[in-house]
Each structure stands twice: as C-alpha cells, then as structure tokens.
Amino acid sequence: MLPPPDSKLMEEYSSRKDSNLPTKIILIEKQKGPRKLFRPDRDLTDLEIVQYGYKFFNTFKGLVVDLVFSSSERDESRDFFNELKPGAALRIIESELDFLYELMFTKSAILHTITGTLFRLIAFGSLISSFFVFHRRPLKSEEFHGADIVITYTLFIVGIALDLLSIVMFLFSDWTYAVLSKLKDDPGEKNSFIDSLLNWFLAVRKLRWKKHTCNGNQTPEVLSTGFLSRRWSGTIYGFNFIGFCLKAKVSRIHKKRNCNVLVWESVGSMFDWIIRRIQMMFRWIKNVNRSLRSVMRQWSKKNPMFCYTVYPLYLVFFAGIPQVFAVFWGHIDRIFSVKSYLDEIRFISREPLTKNQWEFIFNEIKNKSYFAETPDLTKKLSSARGEWVLRDMILAESERLIGYVENVSYDQSL
C-alpha cells in the first residue's frame, strides 16, 4: 500500500550524507488554492459510482494498516462528498467497502492482473482437460471400481461448477468494471459503447427502498436491495444494553415476512423458551434447597437425634444438588457456548437501514466536516462520544453528564 519512493531524491540525499555535506530535508506545505472538484453537474451514473468508489478506496485503504493520508486527499474527499446527495454518497461508500472486502478476504487484487487472469485460465483449462482425459479413457470401467468412477465424476462436475461460479462472480465484480473503464477527466465527455454496456449491467445494483411497517404503525422506507445485487447486508446490528441488564425480552422494530427470518426466529424462540424454563427450574431448586436447609437447621437445634441422623443424610444426598446442576450447566455452557448464543438471540437485533436514518447520519457528518480543518480537530471529531449533543442541550444535567463522557474510558462511560 505504500507509494513508490522518490529514488532520485533519496540517492542524492544519501550521497550528500556520505560526503559529509550539510544536508537536510525541509517539508514545505503547499499553498491552498481553488481545489478541483471531480463531481459532474448532474446525477452520477452507475459506472461513475463504481469508479469514484475505486478512486477513494485506493486513497483510504492505507487507513487499515495505520497509514496516513495527506491534507489534500482529505480536502478532496470532503469537498466531493459535500456536493453529493445522501443516496449517491451511500452508493459510493458501499462500493468502497465492497472493494475493501474483496482486497482483504478474496483474491481480487491478484486476479484482476494479467498474471492472475493467466493463472486462472490455466487452472480452469487443466481441470477441463483432466475431465475429458478421464471421460475418454476406454477401460476405466474395468480398471476402477464403479463407486470410484462415480466419486471422480462428482468431484470433476462440482469443481467445474465452482470454477464457473467464481468466473461469473469475477466478471460481475465492481473491481472488473473499475479496471475496464477509467474515470474521465472531463465529466461531460460522451460515454463510449463499453461504458454504456457497463452501465446497463450495473443498473441491477442500484439502491432500492421500500416502505415497511414497524411497531409504531409508521411506514419508513428501508433498504431492500436484492440479495444477489447488494454490496452489503443492508442491516445494522444493535445490542440492547438495557435489555441485557434487566434480562428482558427484546422485540424487533421491523418485522420481516420472508421464510428464512420466520424459521430462524421460530427456532430461536423455541431455544430461548427451553433455556428460560431450565433456568427457572434451577432457581426453583435453589430456593427450595435454601428453604429446606433453614428448616433442617431449626429442627436439628431442637432435636439432637434429628441432628445426628436426618440432617447428615440431607447434607450428603440433597444439599449438593444445586451445586451439581451448576457444575453440569457450566460444562454445557463451556462446550456449546449456550450463554453467548442465548444473548445473541435475546439482545442482538438486525434492523434494516432506513432512508431517514441514513440521511440523518450523512447530514450530521457533513456538518461536522466543516470543522475538520486541522488533524487535531479531525481526531477530536472522530473520537467524540456524545459531548456534541450534550453541549447543544440547554439543560442543567448536561454539564454534570459531560464529565462521564469526556474524562473516562468508553466502558466506564457506559
């Protein structure tokens, strides 16, 4: 991810240092002039969305490995997104994240080179040729067992199918569109035939919003891009901290109607019901044991015979039952992570991104970006945890709460 160094400059610097000549490098900040905006005076096409996503992905991918970017790159990005509508900004950010995912979790960075494409063709050609060599072998039914032949054909067919699927995914990847068509210097330049064709293919990946009824009988527009055409899940995960503390049941805001969600929720509800009943039984046994022990102690004080006969039997055979259940449940939880799954079912929700929610987020970030003129202010803006809201509120409690946000760590703040 590092840019190539200025070899000529460094050679001259090294030679001067070796000659013991007075040498030093002075960084001079470039004078700020009118910055060139890349945004055309119209709505961005689907291909331009991908091209701008690829451009900013290459600018900011170094942040993953803690590299820094220049102030000019920051200003260019800020000026560009300040001119965009929320929908177009979301599509570009989606494309950036898609490129970042492919870079980190797939081989796209290698496959979209001449060497990678060549090796992909060689690998697929080898698989096809091996299949035909085996298929045309005249005496394979006599040389091999029938089951081995069936298994070999199955492996060949599945391997070819997986390779074909990966080639289709490769061809329809955003990376392919970004490599095939470069971003134009003149936004008003007429689209070529290739650009028009790529725009036609990318039209299926547009954002789609639809109205969805939630618990409050409101009908907000939620993100509902199709499964095969979306660049991310389109949902936001939330952990209900208050529900976790109170062990209360948490309901979803948006009720989805598709079959997969209904099946998952049914299985999760059944699992939750069983675990709750087991926990209730453990609590009941523990309470009964506590009450029984209190009664046994009182009787033992009044009756010495009872103290030396029944009470020891109770301590040996019955008093340890809750501990046995606790140890058994601890082993089950340690092996199958029951508590983690249970907390996920109860308190973690997956809500679709709503249109007004995204517009609110985008506008808030856009307003704060006007204050990010220096690295220190940018860092302060990025690390804010609610003090902006508290300072805007004209309440007596704001000053008291601000200390719990600014002066303590995140877990203490919670």
C-alpha positions as a printed NumPy array, in Angstrom:
array([[  0.   ,   0.   ,   0.   ],
       [  2.991,   2.329,   0.322],
       [  3.537,   4.59 ,  -2.688],
       [  6.851,   4.173,  -4.581],
       [  9.599,   6.347,  -3.062],
       [ 11.336,   9.163,  -4.894],
       [ 14.512,   7.18 ,  -5.676],
       [ 16.35 ,  10.101,  -7.3  ],
       [ 15.804,  12.351,  -4.278],
       [ 16.922,   9.649,  -1.829],
       [ 20.034,   8.805,  -3.865],
       [ 21.101,  12.443,  -3.86 ],
       [ 20.349,  12.718,  -0.135],
       [ 22.405,   9.579,   0.637],
       [ 25.352,  10.692,  -1.484],
       [ 25.448,  14.086,   0.238],
       [ 25.252,  12.451,   3.674],
       [ 28.092,  10.071,   2.746],
       [ 30.169,  13.06 ,   1.621],
       [ 29.563,  14.775,   4.98 ],
       [ 27.904,  17.721,   3.296],
       [ 25.324,  19.751,   5.266],
       [ 22.057,  18.139,   4.198],
       [ 18.517,  18.211,   5.472],
       [ 15.009,  17.71 ,   4.105],
       [ 12.533,  20.537,   4.611],
       [  8.812,  19.908,   4.174],
       [  7.043,  22.929,   2.714],
       [  3.259,  22.998,   2.934],
       [  1.67 ,  23.69 ,  -0.425],
       [ -0.3  ,  26.898,  -0.698],
       [ -4.014,  26.207,  -0.697],
       [ -5.674,  27.292,  -3.888],
       [ -9.002,  26.545,  -5.527],
       [ -9.474,  22.774,  -5.362],
       [-10.702,  20.898,  -8.373],
       [-13.977,  19.06 ,  -7.847],
       [-14.409,  15.839,  -9.748],
       [-18.161,  15.753,  -9.455],
       [-20.083,  16.47 , -12.678],
       [-23.047,  18.865, -12.631],
       [-25.578,  16.033, -12.875],
       [-26.505,  12.775, -11.157],
       [-23.735,  10.198, -11.216],
       [-24.171,   7.182, -13.467],
       [-23.891,   3.642, -12.087],
       [-20.439,   3.266, -13.642],
       [-19.239,   6.561, -12.169],
       [-20.387,   5.403,  -8.739],
       [-18.059,   2.4  ,  -9.017],
       [-15.224,   4.484, -10.488],
       [-15.37 ,   7.058,  -7.684],
       [-15.632,   4.246,  -5.144],
       [-12.468,   2.696,  -6.604],
       [-10.693,   6.069,  -6.582],
       [-11.438,   6.776,  -2.904],
       [-10.783,   3.155,  -1.972],
       [ -7.224,   3.497,  -3.28 ],
       [ -6.886,   6.737,  -1.316],
       [ -8.095,   5.435,   2.046],
       [ -7.161,   1.733,   2.047],
       [ -3.942,   2.651,   3.881],
       [ -6.017,   3.507,   6.955],
       [ -6.49 ,  -0.24 ,   7.503],
       [ -2.758,  -0.574,   8.229],
       [ -2.499,   2.761,  10.105],
       [ -1.027,   4.79 ,   7.258],
       [ -1.928,   8.475,   6.991],
       [ -3.218,  10.43 ,   4.028],
       [ -2.408,  13.968,   3.041],
       [ -4.487,  17.028,   3.8  ],
       [ -5.105,  17.491,   0.064],
       [ -6.611,  13.994,  -0.164],
       [ -8.77 ,  14.721,   2.869],
       [ -9.948,  18.034,   1.431],
       [-10.654,  16.48 ,  -1.953],
       [-12.779,  13.749,  -0.402],
       [-14.62 ,  16.197,   1.868],
       [-15.376,  18.624,  -0.954],
       [-16.571,  15.796,  -3.166],
       [-18.969,  14.26 ,  -0.621],
       [-20.263,  17.666,   0.482],
       [-21.648,  18.129,  -3.036],
       [-23.404,  14.745,  -3.117],
       [-26.909,  13.733,  -2.19 ],
       [-27.224,  11.158,   0.613],
       [-28.264,   8.362,  -1.776],
       [-25.277,   8.833,  -4.092],
       [-22.904,   9.064,  -1.116],
       [-24.237,   5.788,   0.294],
       [-23.73 ,   4.03 ,  -3.041],
       [-20.104,   5.207,  -3.271],
       [-19.4  ,   4.179,   0.326],
       [-20.97 ,   0.777,  -0.414],
       [-18.657,   0.389,  -3.387],
       [-15.627,   1.408,  -1.307],
       [-16.475,  -1.181,   1.349],
       [-17.013,  -3.803,  -1.361],
       [-13.515,  -3.136,  -2.73 ],
       [-12.083,  -3.265,   0.782],
       [-13.802,  -6.597,   1.481],
       [-12.522,  -8.094,  -1.787],
       [ -8.994,  -6.881,  -1.016],
       [ -8.933,  -8.385,   2.483],
       [-10.966, -11.59 ,   2.085],
       [-10.681, -12.641,  -1.588],
       [ -8.015, -12.825,  -4.3  ],
       [ -9.457,  -9.97 ,  -6.378],
       [ -6.331,  -7.8  ,  -6.16 ],
       [ -4.33 , -10.62 ,  -7.775],
       [ -6.988, -11.937, -10.14 ],
       [ -7.549,  -8.559, -11.793],
       [ -4.   ,  -8.518, -13.115],
       [ -2.645, -10.153, -16.292],
       [ -0.733, -12.736, -14.235],
       [ -3.769, -13.597, -12.127],
       [ -6.051, -13.937, -15.144],
       [ -3.493, -16.137, -16.912],
       [ -3.152, -18.491, -13.956],
       [ -6.941, -18.634, -13.556],
       [ -7.288, -19.711, -17.219],
       [ -4.503, -22.286, -16.84 ],
       [ -6.135, -23.761, -13.712],
       [ -9.589, -23.958, -15.328],
       [ -8.154, -25.355, -18.564],
       [ -6.273, -28.034, -16.613],
       [ -9.477, -29.083, -14.855],
       [-11.413, -29.296, -18.141],
       [ -8.662, -31.23 , -19.916],
       [ -8.352, -33.664, -16.976],
       [-12.102, -34.271, -17.136],
       [-12.018, -35.087, -20.856],
       [ -8.947, -37.319, -20.462],
       [-10.727, -39.305, -17.748],
       [-14.041, -39.346, -19.627],
       [-12.468, -40.698, -22.841],
       [-10.421, -43.376, -21.056],
       [-11.569, -46.59 , -22.774],
       [-11.039, -49.136, -19.991],
       [-11.872, -47.097, -16.881],
       [-14.862, -49.334, -16.023],
       [-12.514, -52.329, -15.848],
       [ -9.597, -50.575, -14.152],
       [-11.567, -48.808, -11.407],
       [-14.406, -49.705,  -9.113],
       [-17.819, -48.288, -10.076],
       [-18.104, -46.245,  -6.878],
       [-14.69 , -44.645,  -7.506],
       [-15.781, -43.643, -11.011],
       [-18.958, -42.013,  -9.665],
       [-16.985, -40.149,  -6.984],
       [-14.441, -38.938,  -9.57 ],
       [-17.167, -37.661, -11.921],
       [-18.852, -35.924,  -8.971],
       [-15.622, -34.186,  -7.965],
       [-14.999, -33.059, -11.556],
       [-18.531, -31.701, -12.013],
       [-18.548, -29.873,  -8.664],
       [-15.078, -28.449,  -9.318],
       [-16.077, -27.189, -12.777],
       [-19.311, -25.723, -11.386],
       [-17.45 , -23.883,  -8.611],
       [-14.906, -22.526, -11.093],
       [-17.657, -21.332, -13.43 ],
       [-19.427, -19.668, -10.499],
       [-16.242, -17.902,  -9.418],
       [-15.658, -16.714, -13.009],
       [-19.188, -15.272, -13.13 ],
       [-18.604, -13.518,  -9.789],
       [-15.27 , -12.275, -11.124],
       [-16.859, -10.848, -14.287],
       [-19.67 ,  -9.093, -12.384],
       [-17.424,  -7.745,  -9.633],
       [-17.165,  -3.971,  -9.143],
       [-13.416,  -4.402,  -9.47 ],
       [-13.838,  -5.622, -13.059],
       [-15.92 ,  -2.577, -14.016],
       [-13.415,  -0.21 , -12.401],
       [-10.493,  -1.818, -14.254],
       [-12.223,  -1.975, -17.649],
       [-13.234,   1.704, -17.684],
       [-11.212,   4.563, -16.24 ],
       [-12.665,   7.715, -14.709],
       [-12.893,  10.511, -17.307],
       [-11.053,  13.782, -16.805],
       [-13.932,  15.596, -18.49 ],
       [-17.27 ,  14.62 , -16.879],
       [-19.136,  15.954, -19.887],
       [-17.419,  13.569, -22.29 ],
       [-19.799,  11.263, -24.123],
       [-19.982,   7.659, -22.942],
       [-18.438,   5.018, -25.174],
       [-20.192,   1.785, -26.125],
       [-18.285,  -0.072, -23.383],
       [-19.344,   2.498, -20.778],
       [-22.998,   2.249, -21.834],
       [-22.828,  -1.555, -21.657],
       [-21.246,  -1.49 , -18.184],
       [-23.883,   0.999, -17.011],
       [-26.569,  -1.387, -18.222],
       [-25.06 ,  -4.273, -16.214],
       [-24.611,  -2.116, -13.093],
       [-28.207,  -0.899, -13.134],
       [-29.257,  -4.041, -11.198],
       [-27.112,  -2.922,  -8.216],
       [-28.949,   0.332,  -7.608],
       [-30.253,   1.108,  -4.15 ],
       [-33.841,   0.064,  -3.628],
       [-36.014,   1.452,  -0.845],
       [-39.477,   0.274,   0.099],
       [-41.941,   1.265,   2.78 ],
       [-42.074,  -1.081,   5.731],
       [-44.474,  -1.102,   8.66 ],
       [-42.82 ,  -1.07 ,  12.066],
       [-44.129,  -1.406,  15.619],
       [-45.304,   2.196,  15.857],
       [-47.514,   1.838,  12.767],
       [-45.135,   4.12 ,  10.886],
       [-44.048,   3.28 ,   7.357],
       [-40.405,   4.36 ,   6.905],
       [-38.503,   3.488,   3.753],
       [-35.982,   0.718,   4.426],
       [-33.11 ,  -0.534,   2.286],
       [-34.303,  -3.598,   0.353],
       [-31.738,  -4.224,  -2.397],
       [-31.921,  -7.805,  -3.708],
       [-29.706, -10.495,  -2.198],
       [-27.695, -11.161,  -5.38 ],
       [-27.229,  -7.496,  -6.315],
       [-26.457,  -5.866,  -2.957],
       [-22.933,  -4.961,  -1.861],
       [-23.533,  -5.436,   1.871],
       [-26.161,  -6.9  ,   4.167],
       [-28.177,  -3.666,   4.357],
       [-28.829,  -4.217,   8.079],
       [-27.496,  -2.613,  11.242],
       [-26.746,  -4.759,  14.277],
       [-27.744,  -3.408,  17.664],
       [-27.127,  -4.73 ,  21.173],
       [-29.85 ,  -3.812,  23.66 ],
       [-27.776,  -2.925,  26.721],
       [-30.776,  -2.134,  28.923],
       [-32.491,  -5.394,  27.959],
       [-29.313,  -7.298,  28.794],
       [-29.081,  -5.707,  32.256],
       [-32.752,  -6.36 ,  33.031],
       [-32.823,  -9.811,  31.327],
       [-35.899,  -8.583,  29.466],
       [-37.216,  -9.858,  26.167],
       [-36.375,  -7.575,  23.23 ],
       [-38.614,  -7.275,  20.186],
       [-37.657,  -6.214,  16.673],
       [-38.665,  -2.837,  15.279],
       [-39.204,  -4.046,  11.711],
       [-40.958,  -7.38 ,  11.326],
       [-39.69 ,  -9.202,   8.239],
       [-42.043, -11.58 ,   6.468],
       [-39.7  , -13.827,   4.489],
       [-39.453, -17.542,   5.231],
       [-35.797, -17.605,   6.361],
       [-36.361, -14.982,   9.062],
       [-39.541, -16.672,  10.291],
       [-37.799, -20.062,  10.565],
       [-34.797, -18.531,  12.362],
       [-36.994, -16.588,  14.763],
       [-39.107, -19.697,  15.47 ],
       [-36.033, -21.82 ,  16.231],
       [-34.539, -19.017,  18.317],
       [-37.766, -18.5  ,  20.268],
       [-38.048, -22.233,  20.975],
       [-34.417, -22.388,  22.121],
       [-34.934, -19.297,  24.283],
       [-38.104, -20.791,  25.82 ],
       [-36.318, -24.066,  26.698],
       [-33.329, -22.306,  28.272],
       [-35.568, -19.971,  30.271],
       [-37.515, -22.963,  31.628],
       [-34.271, -24.721,  32.6  ],
       [-33.035, -21.578,  34.36 ],
       [-36.387, -21.231,  36.157],
       [-36.096, -24.86 ,  37.286],
       [-32.564, -24.232,  38.597],
       [-33.755, -21.174,  40.518],
       [-36.716, -23.155,  41.93 ],
       [-34.427, -25.993,  43.092],
       [-32.058, -23.47 ,  44.657],
       [-34.865, -21.681,  46.503],
       [-36.385, -24.962,  47.71 ],
       [-32.982, -26.138,  48.882],
       [-32.404, -22.856,  50.765],
       [-35.779, -23.092,  52.494],
       [-35.29 , -26.766,  53.282],
       [-31.86 , -26.156,  54.748],
       [-33.269, -23.433,  57.037],
       [-35.987, -25.799,  58.272],
       [-33.465, -28.61 ,  58.801],
       [-31.236, -26.381,  60.888],
       [-34.113, -25.327,  63.129],
       [-35.213, -28.93 ,  63.678],
       [-31.615, -30.003,  64.359],
       [-31.31 , -27.445,  67.15 ],
       [-34.491, -28.703,  68.79 ],
       [-33.965, -32.46 ,  68.312],
       [-30.454, -33.93 ,  68.863],
       [-31.484, -37.281,  67.313],
       [-32.617, -35.476,  64.16 ],
       [-29.319, -33.587,  64.143],
       [-27.257, -36.805,  64.061],
       [-29.437, -38.857,  61.668],
       [-31.608, -36.976,  59.143],
       [-29.579, -33.771,  58.862],
       [-26.301, -35.509,  57.812],
       [-28.231, -37.552,  55.213],
       [-29.71 , -34.338,  53.86 ],
       [-26.266, -32.695,  53.637],
       [-24.779, -35.726,  51.832],
       [-27.553, -36.532,  49.344],
       [-29.651, -33.369,  48.804],
       [-27.736, -30.209,  49.742],
       [-25.276, -30.629,  46.881],
       [-27.956, -30.943,  44.167],
       [-27.837, -27.21 ,  43.162],
       [-24.041, -27.345,  43.009],
       [-24.209, -30.461,  40.802],
       [-26.624, -28.697,  38.439],
       [-24.417, -25.577,  38.443],
       [-21.289, -27.598,  37.57 ],
       [-23.178, -29.533,  34.878],
       [-24.57 , -26.332,  33.347],
       [-21.103, -24.734,  33.472],
       [-19.655, -27.636,  31.439],
       [-22.507, -27.441,  28.902],
       [-22.054, -23.686,  28.537],
       [-18.282, -24.027,  28.18 ],
       [-18.596, -26.657,  25.427],
       [-21.516, -25.24 ,  23.401],
       [-21.316, -21.502,  24.352],
       [-25.001, -21.554,  25.285],
       [-24.903, -18.187,  27.059],
       [-23.346, -16.44 ,  24.047],
       [-25.961, -17.85 ,  21.662],
       [-28.714, -17.031,  24.118],
       [-27.54 , -13.417,  24.483],
       [-27.368, -13.125,  20.693],
       [-30.937, -14.383,  20.289],
       [-32.324, -12.241,  23.089],
       [-30.497,  -8.936,  22.873],
       [-28.909,  -8.548,  19.399],
       [-31.214,  -7.243,  16.683],
       [-30.627,  -6.836,  12.956],
       [-32.608,  -3.866,  11.702],
       [-32.636,  -2.726,   8.069],
       [-31.133,   0.682,   7.352],
       [-33.892,   3.265,   6.951],
       [-33.687,   6.127,   4.477],
       [-34.281,   8.885,   7.028],
       [-31.715,   7.294,   9.354],
       [-29.035,   7.356,   6.654],
       [-29.91 ,  10.941,   5.656],
       [-29.609,  11.99 ,   9.314],
       [-26.183,  10.298,   9.663],
       [-24.891,  11.758,   6.393],
       [-26.05 ,  15.303,   7.163],
       [-24.586,  15.19 ,  10.683],
       [-21.196,  14.037,   9.385],
       [-21.318,  16.632,   6.615],
       [-21.992,  19.418,   9.149],
       [-19.142,  18.27 ,  11.387],
       [-16.746,  18.01 ,   8.44 ],
       [-16.735,  21.807,   8.107],
       [-14.888,  21.995,  11.447],
       [-12.224,  19.422,  10.43 ],
       [ -9.632,  21.894,   9.188],
       [ -6.644,  20.523,  11.143],
       [ -5.563,  16.978,  12.105],
       [ -6.196,  17.695,  15.799],
       [ -9.763,  18.862,  15.17 ],
       [-10.368,  15.906,  12.86 ],
       [ -9.172,  13.5  ,  15.56 ],
       [-11.364,  15.183,  18.154],
       [-14.388,  14.93 ,  15.874],
       [-13.746,  11.259,  15.142],
       [-13.359,  10.315,  18.815],
       [-16.452,  12.209,  20.042],
       [-18.809,  10.044,  22.123],
       [-21.776,  12.31 ,  22.668],
       [-20.31 ,  15.536,  24.025],
       [-21.508,  17.445,  20.94 ],
       [-25.12 ,  16.61 ,  21.763],
       [-24.694,  17.459,  25.448],
       [-23.128,  20.836,  24.666],
       [-26.015,  21.695,  22.342],
       [-28.608,  20.85 ,  25.013],
       [-29.546,  23.723,  27.303],
       [-30.109,  21.592,  30.396],
       [-28.712,  21.647,  33.9  ],
       [-27.825,  17.949,  33.66 ],
       [-25.636,  18.468,  30.575],
       [-22.676,  19.864,  32.494],
       [-22.942,  17.071,  35.055],
       [-23.051,  14.361,  32.399],
       [-20.265,  15.786,  30.234],
       [-17.628,  14.578,  32.69 ],
       [-18.795,  10.984,  32.331],
       [-18.288,  11.246,  28.57 ],
       [-15.045,  13.181,  28.189],
       [-12.975,  12.208,  31.227],
       [-13.424,   8.413,  31.434],
       [-12.839,   5.427,  29.188],
       [-15.612,   4.016,  26.994],
       [-16.634,   1.124,  29.28 ],
       [-16.752,   3.42 ,  32.308],
       [-18.791,   5.896,  30.305],
       [-21.367,   3.202,  29.581]])
